[in-house]
Amino acid sequence: MKKLLILLSLVSICTLANAADEPSPAALAGSNGCLICHNASQKLVGPAFKAIAEKYQGQADAQKTLVNKVRNGGAGSWGKIPMPAHPEATEAHLNTIVAWILKGSPS
């Protein structure tokens, strides 16, 4: 029993250490180039994250739709300037960034 408790403690510590190493959603948005064209509250080249969150609020497929849009790029949703594709971004990072945007990109 004592060995099991020690093992569970070690697993918990390792899990917490890995979680602490994960970059914040804002840092991921910066490192993946999102902040070149987007801002939390003001339109730059692309729409503000706040406007994106408002547009997709309540849509069941918003997460999947936006992850695909960021990965593949596209035009027509927010004007004439197309958003470039980001195929180098990992699925996990895209999901984290999009979830953060849909929550209103809190600090």
C-alpha positions in Angstrom: 0.0 0.0 0.0 2.8 2.4 0.9 4.5 1.7 -2.5 1.3 2.5 -4.3 0.9 5.8 -2.5 4.5 6.7 -3.3 3.9 5.8 -7.0 0.7 7.9 -7.1 2.5 10.8 -5.5 5.3 10.7 -8.1 2.8 10.5 -11.0 0.9 13.5 -9.6 4.1 15.5 -9.3 5.2 14.7 -12.8 1.8 15.6 -14.2 1.9 18.9 -12.4 5.4 19.6 -13.6 4.3 18.9 -17.2 1.3 21.1 -16.9 3.4 24.0 -15.6 5.6 23.7 -18.7 2.6 24.3 -21.1 2.6 27.8 -22.6 -0.4 30.0 -22.0 -2.9 30.4 -24.8 -1.8 34.0 -25.3 1.8 32.8 -25.7 0.7 30.2 -28.2 -1.2 32.8 -30.1 2.0 34.9 -30.3 4.3 32.1 -31.2 1.9 30.8 -33.9 1.7 34.3 -35.6 -1.9 35.1 -34.6 -1.0 38.4 -33.0 0.5 39.7 -36.2 -3.0 40.2 -37.6 -5.3 39.9 -34.6 -5.8 41.7 -31.3 -8.0 40.9 -28.3 -10.3 43.9 -28.7 -9.5 45.9 -31.9 -9.5 44.9 -35.6 -6.1 44.9 -37.1 -5.7 43.1 -40.4 -8.0 40.4 -39.1 -10.9 40.7 -36.7 -10.5 41.2 -33.0 -10.7 38.0 -30.9 -13.7 39.5 -29.1 -15.5 39.9 -32.4 -14.7 36.3 -33.3 -16.0 35.1 -30.0 -19.2 37.1 -30.4 -19.8 35.8 -34.0 -19.4 32.2 -33.0 -21.1 32.3 -29.6 -23.6 29.5 -29.1 -22.6 27.6 -32.2 -22.0 24.0 -31.4 -19.4 23.5 -34.1 -17.5 26.7 -33.5 -14.4 25.0 -32.1 -14.0 22.6 -35.0 -14.9 25.3 -37.6 -12.3 27.7 -36.3 -9.6 25.1 -35.9 -10.1 24.1 -39.5 -10.2 27.8 -40.6 -6.9 28.6 -38.8 -5.2 25.4 -40.1 -6.3 25.8 -43.8 -6.8 29.6 -44.1 -9.4 31.2 -46.2 -11.2 34.4 -47.2 -14.7 35.8 -47.2 -15.7 35.5 -43.5 -14.3 38.9 -42.4 -13.6 40.8 -45.6 -11.4 40.5 -48.7 -8.0 39.9 -47.1 -7.5 36.1 -46.8 -6.1 34.5 -43.6 -3.1 32.4 -44.5 -3.0 28.8 -43.6 -1.1 27.6 -40.5 -0.3 23.9 -41.3 2.7 24.0 -39.0 0.6 24.6 -35.9 -0.1 21.4 -33.9 -3.7 20.2 -33.4 -3.3 20.7 -29.6 -2.1 24.2 -29.9 -4.8 25.1 -32.4 -7.4 23.7 -30.1 -6.0 25.6 -27.1 -5.8 28.9 -29.0 -9.3 28.6 -30.5 -10.8 27.7 -27.1 -9.2 30.8 -25.6 -10.5 33.0 -28.4 -14.0 31.6 -28.0 -13.8 32.4 -24.2 -13.1 36.0 -25.1 -9.3 35.7 -24.9 -9.0 36.5 -21.2 -5.6 37.7 -19.9 
